[in-house]
Amino acid sequence: MAFFFVMILTVLASLKFLYSVIWVPCRIQQIFRKQGIKGPNCGSYFGNTAEMIRMTDEALSKSIPFKHDIVHRVLPDYYRWSAKYGKNFLCWFGVTPRLVLVDPDMIKEILLGTIDNIDRDSFNPLAKPLIGDGLPGLMGHKWAAHRKIATPAFNLEKVKAWVPEMIASVTEMLDKWGELIGERDEFEMDVHKEFYNLAGEVSSRTAFGSNFRKGMRIFELQQQQKFLSYKALQNVYIPGFRLFPSKYNKLRWKLAKETRESMRMLIDTCRITSEDSKGFLGELMSSGNRNKLRGELDIEEVIDECKTFFFGWEATANTLTWAILLLAQDQEWQEKAREEVLQVCKGNEHLTAENLPELKIVDMIIKETLRLYPPDNIITRKAMKNIKVGNLNIPAKTELYMPQTVVHHDTEIWGPDANEFNPARFVEPPKHLGAYFPFGLGGRICIGRNLAMAEAKIILATIIKQLSFTVSPSYVHAPMMLVMVQPQHGAHVLVRKISPSSSFSVRNL
C-alpha cells in the first residue's frame, strides 16, 4: 500500500514538473510568437541560463578598444539574440519567461504602471542577504509603507546638510593622493579602487554620523556579500537550496550575521545619544517616529534600509570612475569642466550646496556618464496578471526585462553619435522619459537620486579643480556587469597637479 502511495506521488510530481517545464513554456512561447515576438526555446528547467553564462564568460575573456559601444560586452546575450530575433524578444531564465523590451514607449508605460498590475520581480533568495527587506526588495503595500517613511530622509534639505560630510571625505582622500604624488610630475593610480574606498567613507559618514569609522566595516561586509549575490543571480535558484550548508551559503550566513550585529550596535548608540541625529540612520528612525500612523519601522527593518543605503553609494563610486576615465580621454571637456568649477568657486572658495546648481557643465558630464555607463544596466518588473503593453498581450508572471544600456546607446534615439561621449546632448533634457532612465522611473524611481547627483558633482568638481587626468598606457578597457557596470581590470589613469603652487587640499579651495 505504501509503495502504491509513493508511486502516485511520484507520478503526480512528474506530471507537475512536465506541466511547468514543458507545457507552460510552450504555451507562453506560442502566445508571443503569434504577436511577432521570437526568441530561443526554453529547452529545460534551467532555460537559457547556461548559454547566457557561456556568452558572458566569453565576452569577459577579452578586452575591447577604449570606445563606448559596450552592449556586446556587458550584455552579450542581448547583443547576439537581438541580432537573430529582433530588438524585442523572449528568452527564458529557468522556466520564467523573460520579455526583453527596449522600446521607449513600452518602457515608459511599464515603469509608470499601477502597482496592482506591474511590480518588482522577486529576488533570488541567495541574493537577498545583500539588501534584506530594504526598499528594492519589497513589493506591494509593504514597499509603499517603507517608501513613505524613508522619503523624508532624502529631501533636499537633508542632502544639503550632508554636503560638509562629503567635503570632509574627499578632503582626506585628496590629502592622501597628495602624499602619493609628492614632487613627481605625475602618478599612476587605479581611481576605481580609490572611489570605492571613498564611497565607503562617505556612506559611513552620512549614514552613521560620528560613528562612521564603525560603519566602514559594514561597507566591507556588504562588498563581500555583493560578490556572492552576483554568483547567485547568474543561476536559476533551486527551491530550498538557501538552507543547504554549502561553502558559499555558510559565508553568506556569516557575513549577514556580522552585518546585522554591527548595525544593531550602531542603532543602539543612536538611540542613546542625539549626537548622530544628522546621519541617515538618525533621520530614518526619526522619520519612523513621525510616521507612527503609517507604521514605525522596527529595528530589523531599519537595518535593511541601511543596507540598501550602502548599496546605493556603490553606484556613485562606479559613476565617478567612468566620469574620470571619460574626461581623461577627452581633454577638451575636462578643461571646460575645470574652468566652470574655478569660476563657480571664485578661486579659493568652498563648494557649497547652494552653488551646486551653477555647475551646469559638470552636471551634463555626469548625466552623459550615466547614459553611456548606467550603474544598474537593467531594470526588471513582473506582470502580476495578464496585461497589455503597447500592442502586446503579456501573460501573468512574465518578467519584463528592460536593459538601460541598450536603450541609452540606441542610435535611433540618440543619433549616429550615440556611442560617443558628448555631454552637450544634455543642454536640454531628453524629450522622452523612456529613453533615459539611469535612476528608473515612476513610483520606484531611486529614492536617493538627488543625494547621488549632489555627491557626484561635489566630488568630481573638487577633484578636477586641483588635478588633471590622462588615460594610463596600462589601462585595459573591459566594462563588465558585476551587479553594476564597472571596469573589470580597474581604471588606471595618470594624475597631475594643476599647478606647483597647489597645496593639494580642499581646505584651501
C-alpha positions as CSV (number, residue, x, y, z in Angstrom):
1,M,0.0,0.0,0.0
2,A,2.8,2.4,0.9
3,F,4.6,1.6,-2.3
4,F,1.4,2.3,-4.3
5,F,1.1,5.7,-2.5
6,V,4.7,6.6,-3.2
7,M,4.1,5.7,-6.9
8,I,1.1,8.0,-7.1
9,L,3.0,10.9,-5.5
10,T,5.9,10.3,-7.9
11,V,3.6,10.3,-10.9
12,L,1.8,13.5,-9.7
13,A,5.2,15.2,-9.1
14,S,6.4,14.1,-12.6
15,L,3.2,15.5,-14.2
16,K,3.5,18.8,-12.4
17,F,7.2,19.0,-13.4
18,L,6.3,18.3,-17.1
19,Y,3.5,20.8,-16.9
20,S,5.7,23.7,-15.6
21,V,8.8,22.9,-17.6
22,I,7.3,21.9,-21.0
23,W,3.6,22.7,-21.4
24,V,3.5,26.2,-19.8
25,P,6.7,27.5,-21.6
26,C,5.4,26.1,-24.9
27,R,2.0,27.8,-24.4
28,I,3.6,31.2,-23.5
29,Q,6.1,30.9,-26.3
30,Q,3.2,30.4,-28.7
31,I,1.3,33.4,-27.3
32,F,4.3,35.7,-28.0
33,R,5.1,34.1,-31.4
34,K,1.6,34.9,-32.6
35,Q,2.3,38.5,-31.8
36,G,5.6,38.5,-33.7
37,I,7.9,38.1,-30.6
38,K,10.5,35.4,-31.2
39,G,13.4,34.0,-29.2
40,P,15.4,30.9,-28.1
41,N,13.4,27.9,-26.9
42,C,13.1,27.2,-23.2
43,G,14.7,23.8,-23.5
44,S,14.8,22.7,-19.9
45,Y,14.2,23.6,-16.2
46,F,17.3,25.9,-16.4
47,G,16.0,27.7,-19.6
48,N,18.7,29.6,-21.5
49,T,20.9,30.3,-18.4
50,A,23.7,28.0,-19.5
51,E,24.0,29.8,-22.8
52,M,23.8,33.2,-21.1
53,I,26.7,32.3,-18.7
54,R,28.7,30.9,-21.6
55,M,28.3,34.1,-23.7
56,T,29.2,36.2,-20.6
57,D,32.3,34.2,-19.9
58,E,33.4,34.5,-23.5
59,A,32.8,38.3,-23.5
60,L,34.8,38.8,-20.3
61,S,37.7,36.8,-21.6
62,K,39.0,39.6,-23.8
63,S,39.2,43.4,-23.6
64,I,37.9,45.9,-26.1
65,P,39.2,49.2,-27.6
66,F,38.6,52.2,-25.4
67,K,35.3,53.1,-27.2
68,H,31.9,53.3,-25.6
69,D,29.9,50.8,-27.7
70,I,29.7,48.3,-24.8
71,V,26.5,46.4,-25.3
72,H,28.3,43.4,-26.8
73,R,30.4,43.1,-23.6
74,V,28.1,43.9,-20.7
75,L,25.0,42.3,-22.3
76,P,26.4,39.7,-24.8
77,D,23.2,37.6,-24.7
78,Y,21.1,40.6,-25.8
79,Y,23.7,41.6,-28.4
80,R,23.5,38.1,-30.1
81,W,19.9,37.3,-29.6
82,S,18.6,40.7,-30.8
83,A,20.6,40.3,-34.0
84,K,18.8,37.0,-34.6
85,Y,15.3,37.6,-33.2
86,G,14.8,41.4,-33.2
87,K,15.2,44.2,-30.7
88,N,12.3,42.9,-28.5
89,F,12.4,39.2,-27.9
90,L,11.5,36.4,-25.4
91,C,14.1,34.3,-23.6
92,W,14.0,32.1,-20.5
93,F,15.6,32.4,-17.1
94,G,14.8,28.9,-15.9
95,V,11.1,28.4,-16.6
96,T,10.4,32.1,-16.2
97,P,9.6,33.9,-19.4
98,R,11.7,37.0,-19.8
99,L,10.4,39.5,-22.3
100,V,13.2,41.8,-23.3
101,L,11.9,45.3,-24.2
102,V,13.9,48.3,-25.5
103,D,11.0,50.3,-26.9
104,P,10.9,53.7,-25.0
105,D,7.1,53.9,-25.2
106,M,6.7,50.5,-23.7
107,I,9.3,51.1,-21.0
108,K,7.6,54.3,-20.0
109,E,4.2,52.5,-19.8
110,I,5.7,49.7,-17.7
111,L,7.7,51.8,-15.3
112,L,4.7,54.2,-14.8
113,G,2.3,51.3,-14.4
114,T,0.0,50.8,-11.4
115,I,1.2,48.7,-8.5
116,D,-1.6,46.2,-8.9
117,N,-0.6,45.2,-12.5
118,I,3.2,45.5,-12.5
119,D,5.6,45.2,-9.6
120,R,9.2,44.5,-8.9
121,D,10.4,41.0,-9.8
122,S,11.2,38.7,-6.9
123,F,14.8,38.3,-5.9
124,N,16.8,35.1,-5.9
125,P,16.7,34.1,-2.2
126,L,20.5,33.6,-2.3
127,A,20.9,37.3,-3.2
128,K,18.6,38.6,-0.5
129,P,21.2,38.9,2.3
130,L,22.7,41.8,0.3
131,I,19.7,44.1,0.9
132,G,17.4,42.1,3.0
133,D,13.9,43.6,3.1
134,G,15.0,47.1,2.1
135,L,13.1,49.1,-0.4
136,P,14.5,47.4,-3.6
137,G,13.5,44.0,-2.2
138,L,9.9,44.9,-1.1
139,M,6.7,44.7,-3.1
140,G,3.1,45.9,-2.8
141,H,1.8,47.7,0.2
142,K,4.8,47.0,2.4
143,W,7.0,48.7,-0.1
144,A,4.6,51.7,-0.2
145,A,4.7,52.0,3.6
146,H,8.5,51.8,3.7
147,R,8.8,54.4,0.9
148,K,6.7,56.9,2.8
149,I,8.8,56.5,5.9
150,A,12.2,56.7,4.2
151,T,11.4,59.5,1.8
152,P,11.8,62.4,4.3
153,A,15.4,61.2,5.0
154,F,16.3,62.1,1.3
155,N,14.7,65.5,0.9
156,L,16.8,68.4,-0.4
157,E,17.4,70.0,3.0
158,K,18.8,66.7,4.3
159,V,21.0,66.4,1.2
160,K,22.4,69.9,1.8
161,A,23.1,69.1,5.5
162,W,25.3,66.1,4.3
163,V,27.4,68.2,2.0
164,P,30.1,69.0,4.7
165,E,30.5,65.3,5.3
166,M,31.1,64.7,1.6
167,I,33.6,67.6,1.5
168,A,35.4,66.1,4.6
169,S,35.7,62.7,3.0
170,V,37.0,64.0,-0.4
171,T,39.4,66.3,1.5
172,E,41.0,63.3,3.3
173,M,41.3,61.4,0.0
174,L,43.0,64.2,-1.8
175,D,45.4,64.7,1.1
176,K,46.4,61.0,0.7
177,W,46.8,61.4,-3.1
178,G,49.0,64.5,-2.5
179,E,51.3,62.4,-0.4
180,L,51.5,59.7,-3.1
181,I,52.3,62.2,-5.8
182,G,54.8,64.2,-3.8
183,E,57.1,66.1,-6.1
184,R,56.6,63.9,-9.1
185,D,55.1,65.3,-12.3
186,E,52.5,62.6,-12.5
187,F,51.4,59.5,-10.7
188,E,49.5,56.4,-11.9
189,M,46.6,55.2,-9.8
190,D,43.5,53.0,-10.1
191,V,40.7,55.5,-9.4
192,H,38.1,52.7,-9.3
193,K,39.7,51.4,-6.1
194,E,40.0,54.9,-4.7
195,F,36.4,55.7,-5.4
196,Y,35.2,52.5,-3.8
197,N,37.1,53.5,-0.6
198,L,35.7,57.0,-0.8
199,A,32.2,55.5,-1.3
200,G,32.6,53.6,1.9
201,E,33.9,56.7,3.7
202,V,31.0,59.0,2.5
203,S,28.3,56.4,3.0
204,S,29.5,55.7,6.5
205,R,29.7,59.4,7.4
206,T,26.2,60.2,6.1
207,A,24.7,57.0,7.4
208,F,26.1,56.9,10.9
209,G,27.4,60.4,11.7
210,S,30.2,60.4,14.2
211,N,30.2,56.6,14.2
212,F,31.3,56.4,10.5
213,R,34.5,54.5,11.3
214,K,32.5,51.6,12.6
215,G,30.3,51.9,9.5
216,M,33.3,51.2,7.3
217,R,33.3,47.6,8.5
218,I,29.7,47.3,7.4
219,F,30.6,48.6,4.0
220,E,33.4,46.0,3.7
221,L,31.0,43.2,4.7
222,Q,28.5,44.4,2.1
223,Q,31.1,44.4,-0.6
224,Q,31.9,40.7,0.1
225,Q,28.2,39.9,0.1
226,K,27.8,41.6,-3.3
227,F,30.2,39.1,-5.0
228,L,28.2,36.2,-3.6
229,S,24.9,37.8,-4.7
230,Y,26.3,38.2,-8.3
231,K,27.1,34.5,-8.4
232,A,23.6,33.6,-7.3
233,L,21.9,36.0,-9.8
234,Q,23.6,34.3,-12.7
235,N,21.9,31.0,-11.9
236,V,18.4,29.6,-11.6
237,Y,17.5,29.1,-7.9
238,I,16.7,25.6,-6.9
239,P,14.0,25.7,-4.2
240,G,15.3,25.1,-0.7
241,F,19.0,25.5,-1.7
242,R,19.4,28.6,0.5
243,L,19.1,26.2,3.6
244,F,21.8,23.9,2.3
245,P,25.1,24.3,4.3
246,S,27.3,24.8,1.2
247,K,30.6,26.7,1.2
248,Y,29.0,29.9,-0.2
249,N,25.9,29.7,1.9
250,K,27.9,29.4,5.1
251,L,29.8,32.5,4.1
252,R,26.5,34.3,3.3
253,W,25.2,33.5,6.7
254,K,28.4,34.6,8.4
255,L,28.5,37.9,6.6
256,A,24.8,38.6,7.2
257,K,25.1,37.8,10.9
258,E,28.1,40.1,11.4
259,T,26.4,42.9,9.4
260,R,23.2,42.8,11.4
261,E,25.1,42.6,14.7
262,S,27.2,45.6,13.8
263,M,24.2,47.6,12.7
264,R,22.3,46.8,15.9
265,M,25.1,48.2,17.9
266,L,25.1,51.4,15.9
267,I,21.3,51.7,16.2
268,D,21.5,51.3,20.0
269,T,24.2,54.0,20.1
270,C,22.0,56.3,18.0
271,R,19.0,55.7,20.4
272,I,21.1,56.6,23.4
273,T,22.6,59.8,22.1
274,S,21.4,62.5,19.8
275,E,24.9,63.0,18.5
276,D,24.3,61.1,15.3
277,S,20.8,62.6,14.5
278,K,22.1,64.1,11.3
279,G,23.0,60.8,9.8
280,F,20.8,58.7,7.6
281,L,20.2,56.3,10.5
282,G,19.0,59.1,12.8
283,E,16.8,60.6,10.1
284,L,15.3,57.2,9.3
285,M,14.5,56.5,12.9
286,S,13.0,59.9,13.5
287,S,11.0,59.6,10.2
288,G,9.7,56.3,11.6
289,N,8.7,58.1,14.8
290,R,6.9,60.8,12.8
291,N,5.0,58.3,10.8
292,K,3.6,56.1,13.5
293,L,0.1,56.3,11.9
294,R,1.6,54.6,8.9
295,G,3.6,52.1,10.9
296,E,7.0,52.6,12.5
297,L,10.0,50.6,11.2
298,D,11.2,48.0,13.7
299,I,15.0,47.5,14.3
300,E,15.3,44.8,11.6
301,E,13.6,46.9,9.0
302,V,15.9,49.9,9.8
303,I,18.9,47.6,9.4
304,D,17.6,46.5,5.9
305,E,17.1,50.1,4.8
306,C,20.7,51.0,6.0
307,K,22.0,48.0,3.9
308,T,20.2,49.5,0.9
309,F,21.8,52.9,1.6
310,F,25.3,51.3,1.4
311,F,24.4,49.6,-1.9
312,G,23.4,52.9,-3.4
313,W,26.8,54.5,-2.7
314,E,28.5,51.9,-4.8
315,A,26.6,53.2,-7.9
316,T,28.1,56.7,-7.2
317,A,31.6,55.2,-7.0
318,N,31.2,53.5,-10.4
319,T,29.8,56.7,-11.9
320,L,32.7,58.7,-10.7
321,T,35.1,56.1,-12.1
322,W,33.7,56.2,-15.6
323,A,33.4,60.0,-15.4
324,I,37.2,60.3,-14.7
325,L,38.0,57.8,-17.5
326,L,35.8,59.7,-20.0
327,L,37.4,63.1,-19.0
328,A,40.9,61.5,-19.1
329,Q,40.1,60.5,-22.7
330,D,38.5,63.8,-23.7
331,Q,40.8,66.7,-22.6
332,E,38.5,69.4,-24.1
333,W,35.6,68.5,-21.9
334,Q,37.9,68.1,-18.9
335,E,39.2,71.6,-19.4
336,K,35.7,73.0,-19.8
337,A,34.6,71.5,-16.6
338,R,37.6,72.8,-14.7
339,E,37.1,76.3,-16.0
340,E,33.5,76.2,-14.8
341,V,34.5,74.9,-11.3
342,L,37.1,77.7,-11.0
343,Q,34.6,80.3,-12.0
344,V,31.9,79.0,-9.6
345,C,34.3,78.7,-6.7
346,K,35.8,82.1,-7.4
347,G,39.3,81.0,-6.8
348,N,39.7,79.6,-3.3
349,E,36.1,79.3,-2.1
350,H,34.5,76.1,-0.9
351,L,31.8,74.3,-3.0
352,T,28.5,74.6,-1.2
353,A,25.1,73.1,-1.6
354,E,23.9,76.5,-2.8
355,N,26.2,76.8,-5.7
356,L,25.9,73.2,-7.0
357,P,23.2,74.3,-9.5
358,E,25.8,76.5,-11.1
359,L,27.9,73.5,-12.1
360,K,26.0,73.0,-15.4
361,I,28.8,71.5,-17.4
362,V,29.7,69.1,-14.5
363,D,26.1,68.2,-14.4
364,M,26.0,67.4,-18.1
365,I,29.2,65.3,-17.8
366,I,27.7,63.2,-15.1
367,K,24.4,62.7,-17.0
368,E,26.3,61.7,-20.1
369,T,28.4,59.3,-18.0
370,L,25.1,57.8,-16.6
371,R,23.9,57.4,-20.2
372,L,27.0,55.6,-21.5
373,Y,27.7,53.6,-18.4
374,P,24.4,53.3,-16.4
375,P,25.2,51.7,-13.0
376,D,22.3,49.3,-12.8
377,N,22.4,48.3,-16.5
378,I,19.0,46.5,-16.3
379,I,15.6,47.2,-14.7
380,T,13.2,44.3,-14.3
381,R,9.5,44.2,-13.4
382,K,6.9,41.4,-13.3
383,A,3.4,41.2,-14.8
384,M,1.3,40.4,-11.7
385,K,-1.7,39.4,-14.0
386,N,-2.4,39.4,-17.7
387,I,-1.7,42.9,-19.1
388,K,-1.4,44.8,-22.3
389,V,1.6,47.0,-23.0
390,G,1.5,48.8,-26.3
391,N,0.1,46.3,-28.7
392,L,1.4,43.3,-26.8
393,N,-0.7,41.0,-24.7
394,I,1.6,39.7,-21.9
395,P,0.7,36.7,-19.7
396,A,0.9,36.9,-15.9
397,K,4.2,36.1,-14.3
398,T,6.2,37.2,-17.3
399,E,9.4,39.0,-16.3
400,L,9.7,42.4,-18.1
401,Y,13.4,43.0,-18.7
402,M,14.5,46.5,-19.8
403,P,18.2,46.9,-20.4
404,Q,19.1,50.5,-19.8
405,T,22.5,50.2,-21.6
406,V,20.8,49.1,-24.8
407,V,18.3,52.0,-24.8
408,H,20.9,54.6,-23.8
409,H,23.1,53.5,-26.8
410,D,20.3,53.3,-29.4
411,T,21.3,55.3,-32.5
412,E,17.6,55.6,-33.4
413,I,17.0,57.5,-30.2
414,W,20.3,59.4,-29.7
415,G,21.6,59.8,-33.2
416,P,24.6,58.4,-35.0
417,D,26.9,59.5,-32.2
418,A,25.1,57.5,-29.6
419,N,28.2,55.6,-28.7
420,E,30.3,58.8,-28.3
421,F,30.9,60.9,-25.2
422,N,29.1,64.2,-25.8
423,P,27.8,65.9,-22.7
424,A,26.3,68.7,-24.9
425,R,23.4,66.5,-25.7
426,F,22.1,67.3,-22.1
427,V,21.9,71.0,-22.6
428,E,18.2,70.2,-22.8
429,P,16.6,67.3,-21.0
430,P,15.8,64.2,-23.1
431,K,12.4,64.6,-24.8
432,H,11.2,61.0,-24.0
433,L,11.1,59.6,-20.4
434,G,11.6,56.1,-21.6
435,A,14.8,56.9,-23.5
436,Y,16.9,57.9,-20.4
437,F,16.3,56.4,-17.0
438,P,19.5,55.9,-15.1
439,F,17.6,56.1,-11.8
440,G,14.5,54.3,-13.0
441,L,11.0,55.9,-13.5
442,G,7.7,56.1,-11.7
443,G,6.9,55.3,-8.2
444,R,10.0,53.1,-7.8
445,I,12.5,55.8,-9.1
446,C,15.6,55.7,-7.0
447,I,14.9,57.4,-3.6
448,G,18.4,58.6,-3.3
449,R,18.9,60.1,-6.8
450,N,19.2,63.7,-5.5
451,L,21.8,62.7,-3.0
452,A,23.7,60.7,-5.6
453,M,23.8,63.5,-8.1
454,A,24.9,66.0,-5.4
455,E,27.7,63.7,-4.2
456,A,28.9,63.0,-7.7
457,K,29.0,66.7,-8.6
458,I,30.8,67.7,-5.4
459,I,33.5,65.0,-5.7
460,L,34.1,65.4,-9.4
461,A,34.2,69.2,-9.2
462,T,36.6,69.2,-6.2
463,I,39.0,66.7,-7.9
464,I,39.2,68.3,-11.3
465,K,39.7,71.7,-9.8
466,Q,43.1,70.5,-8.5
467,L,44.1,67.6,-10.7
468,S,44.2,66.7,-14.4
469,F,43.9,63.2,-15.7
470,T,45.1,61.3,-18.8
471,V,44.5,57.6,-19.6
472,S,47.3,55.4,-18.5
473,P,49.0,53.2,-21.1
474,S,48.3,50.3,-18.7
475,Y,44.5,50.9,-18.8
476,V,42.6,47.9,-20.2
477,H,39.1,48.8,-21.3
478,A,36.9,46.0,-20.0
479,P,33.5,47.1,-18.7
480,M,31.7,44.3,-17.0
481,M,28.4,43.6,-15.2
482,L,29.0,42.7,-11.5
483,V,25.6,43.7,-10.1
484,M,26.6,47.1,-11.5
485,V,28.6,48.1,-14.6
486,Q,32.2,48.5,-13.5
487,P,35.7,48.1,-15.0
488,Q,36.9,44.5,-14.9
489,H,40.6,45.4,-14.5
490,G,40.5,48.7,-12.7
491,A,40.6,52.2,-14.0
492,H,44.3,53.3,-14.3
493,V,44.9,56.9,-15.1
494,L,47.9,59.3,-14.8
495,V,47.3,62.1,-12.3
496,R,48.9,65.5,-12.4
497,K,48.6,68.5,-10.2
498,I,47.2,71.6,-11.9
499,S,49.9,73.9,-10.7
500,P,53.0,73.5,-8.5
501,S,51.6,76.1,-6.1
502,S,48.6,74.0,-5.3
503,S,48.7,72.9,-1.6
504,F,46.6,69.9,-2.6
505,S,43.9,70.3,0.0
506,V,40.2,71.3,-0.4
507,R,40.6,73.2,2.8
508,N,42.4,75.8,0.7
509,L,39.8,75.9,-2.1
